[in-house]
Structure formats: structure tokens, C-alpha cells
């Protein structure tokens, strides 16, 4: 038979969707084909051969439309050897996936790299992401990182969003994650990353200020031991209004500092407090 329509009624996820297959020309046509929440359109050429006792499937498509995103090409190479499927290459200009899957016990391993640009009302920016997924099909773990540059999330613009995660999908624990806003303010992100709803990627997450910019002033804070404001006059001079812990957390000394940056983390400073003035050299870590 040179041509047939295969209605995938045995897989609920493909319900009422059809695939047109041309066996003579080894061609597959997808029109309004749905895989879960993804709608796919495009034509593919396929080839199935035996090599050294293994079954090899090659699939290649051009001008593929996934949802509203167009991929100029898409390639897939799967090798079946015994009970194992090896994903030697599943790639497009925006991603590449490699890994393996055991048909007997459903153990899997995937290595995923993404380099793409997103422009949606929820999330926009250039995305660079890496992830590893391992375990079993219904019980797996994932770890990796997502970096978004010059982006926008739910109307909030940022210079950089850096997310590191580890956990069991679809809920992943955030580690060493932070966002840098357009004004230079930096917030640490603690909590969960959710893959359930892209309109709510960070459910119940805490955004903890690391560096807050208010006009020309930078808010200083460090575990309630040092609070204040700093303004840079030029690349050498700055002025600081602060209250910091001299001896214990119950005794905060308020004052004003005029500082000259000598080199590295060394400052020549003049500090004025209510009952004294201090002039000298200080080594201070900026935060």
C-alpha cells in the first residue's frame, strides 16, 4: 500500500488525530496533529534500516510548526538495541536531546540543551537552559539551570534571570537562583519552580533582596546587621548613610561615611557618628 491514514486511537493523547503516511516515498504528513498540549504541523521523511543487529530510525522534517513556533528543520535518530532505545540525536536549531530508554524496566536518561528566544505575554527573552533527567518513566529526577537574558516575566523586566534546580518534575527545588532587574536590583529566589503552569513558574517562592536600587541610591542590607543607603559620586568616591553592628545584634551604630576607594576592597574613609568621628583605612566587602 503506497498511502494510508493511521488514526491513533490506541493512544488517548492522540485522540481523534490522524497521520498520513506515504510508504513508497517514506513520508509522514502531520496536519493539526496534537501531542498533549502541543499542536504540530509538518512533513517528515523517514528511514528504517538494520545496522549491526540494531534497528535504526532516521526522521527528518522541514518547516515544522509546533504550536506557534516555526522550526526550519527537525532531526531524530533512534537506535533500538535489545530492550534499549538510544536517542542518538533529537535536534533543531533551538535544542538538542540525547539519551536512552529501557523498554523492559522503563529506566531513562536524557541530556537536554536549549538555546532559543521566547516572546510571549508570560515570558520573553533569550533562553539558555540545560537539564538532565534520570530514573524511571513515572519516577524520575531532574537537575539543571535556566538563564534568561534581557527578559520580561509577567510584565516585570529584568536583565538576567538565573535559575538552578533539582527535584522531581513537575515541582523542582530552586538552588542558587536570582534575578537582576533593569535598575540593577538583585533578588535571590527561594522556593519551587513549577512546570505545571508557565503563568506561575514560581509558586509561593520568596524574592529576597540582595541589592536594591532606589534612584541613585543603593539599599544596603545584610542579615539585619548592616542597613543603610549608598550613593556613588564617581568611580572612586561614595557616601554611605548606615547603621551597623559593632559588637552585638542589639547595638547598632548609626553614622555617615565619606569613602575613597583605594584599590580592591580597601577604602580610605571618614565616618561621623553622634559622639565621635573616625578617619582611617578599612577593608570592606560590598554586597
Buried (B, 14 or more C-beta within 10 A) or exposed (E): EEEEEEEBEEEEEBEEBBBBBBEEEBBBBBEEBBEEEEBBBBBBBBEEEEEEEEEBBBBBBEEBBBEEBEBEEBBBBBBBBEEBBBBEBBBBEBBBBBBBBBEEEEBBBBBBBBEBBBEEEBBBBEBBBBBBBBBEEEEBBBBBBBBBBBBBBEEEEBBBBBBBBBBEBEEBBBBEBBBBBEEEBBBBBBBBBBEEEEEEBBEEBEEEEBBBBEEEBBBBBEEEEBBBBBBBEEEEEBBBBBBBBEEEEEEBBEBBBBBBBEEEEEBBBEBEBEEEEEEEEBEBEEE
